[in-house]
């Protein structure tokens, strides 16, 4: 299969040869006819001139002398023929050797229409001649003045003219060929660049923009290819992101299954164990039986709480959780949260500081967010937990194990769990839920922490 510049070059060479041959042939026949017509006109003009001269001479010898003189000057064959076809004057041969010319084509035509012509080989001088004969009247008698030019001279002159025309045509066609050849080389270069770019694009290795200002068409092509490359690059990036998201989702799925399995394992074991004990021991004391039932109840509530957290997470993530915004006293709300947590953490101290502030919030959701933060502080700190109400924030401060700096960027992601340094945030939903609730309220969560120095979780509003 030919390349575009090769096809272009071969096509041009074919066209070049066809044009050259056609122009040469057309020029040849056109110029030949033009040249012969000009010779005919010159012969006719010379015949007319001679006719005028002959009218001033009555003596045949004088006519013969004029014919000889003109022949030497014009290098033309000149013949004077009477009405019967007899030659009375001849420039090239003796009259005694010349036959009657009444049957000559040019004489017959001249007799009929006044002017005749013919091209043939002369029987008298054995050369090819172009004959022109014209009928004239001298002293009331009809004569035929005939002049002839040698066709070999016509052919020689025309061959020289044809050669010159051919050289001029060839010269201009060669210039056109060279210009076209260099254009084809440039087109080859541009197409090679486009092909290389497409190859790189196919192999997903394009790292350079394609540029061309050679022609408008190449400019548009390169511009469109660059747009295609950008779109493909964006699609590849989106595909990579989607692949990453899918991998992350799969990992998170595995993690949540593992986390749920871990979270449900203990409550289920407790419920199953205590239930079995009650069923197997019909004589169990009432106090112990009630204790076991309380254990079963509490662990069932724990499982229900975990399920509620998962459901809330899905609602928050899908944006289906509705808000009921009402003005609330933050101090009173936090006091209620502390009161509920103290039932669970009876021996822990929670200190509330700062002045009260009223905010328009969803009381249930904000209570859940603040309770999560306080409970996290209680879990990972053995000292008191401080809740400080400020003008622009509510901060939960502990002096516990702290969080490593590299973990802080991911701690509020869904299902993210930390186990280093004793930190384990259960399903990894606590801070994700907190962050989602705050986002719904257009609040933000700011976390600062140092290992073994404690953490500070601030709700900014």
Secondary structure as GFF3:
##gff-version 3
##sequence-region A 1 461
A	DSSP	alpha_helix	4	54	.	.	.	ID=ss1
A	DSSP	alpha_helix	60	74	.	.	.	ID=ss2
A	DSSP	beta_strand	77	82	.	.	.	ID=ss3
A	DSSP	beta_strand	87	90	.	.	.	ID=ss4
A	DSSP	three_ten_helix	95	97	.	.	.	ID=ss5
A	DSSP	alpha_helix	105	113	.	.	.	ID=ss6
A	DSSP	beta_strand	115	121	.	.	.	ID=ss7
A	DSSP	beta_strand	128	138	.	.	.	ID=ss8
A	DSSP	beta_strand	141	150	.	.	.	ID=ss9
A	DSSP	alpha_helix	151	202	.	.	.	ID=ss10
A	DSSP	alpha_helix	216	280	.	.	.	ID=ss11
A	DSSP	alpha_helix	286	318	.	.	.	ID=ss12
A	DSSP	beta_strand	325	329	.	.	.	ID=ss13
A	DSSP	alpha_helix	330	344	.	.	.	ID=ss14
A	DSSP	beta_strand	350	354	.	.	.	ID=ss15
A	DSSP	beta_strand	358	362	.	.	.	ID=ss16
A	DSSP	alpha_helix	363	379	.	.	.	ID=ss17
A	DSSP	beta_strand	385	389	.	.	.	ID=ss18
A	DSSP	beta_strand	393	397	.	.	.	ID=ss19
A	DSSP	alpha_helix	405	408	.	.	.	ID=ss20
A	DSSP	three_ten_helix	420	422	.	.	.	ID=ss21
A	DSSP	alpha_helix	430	440	.	.	.	ID=ss22
A	DSSP	beta_strand	444	450	.	.	.	ID=ss23
A	DSSP	beta_strand	454	460	.	.	.	ID=ss24
###
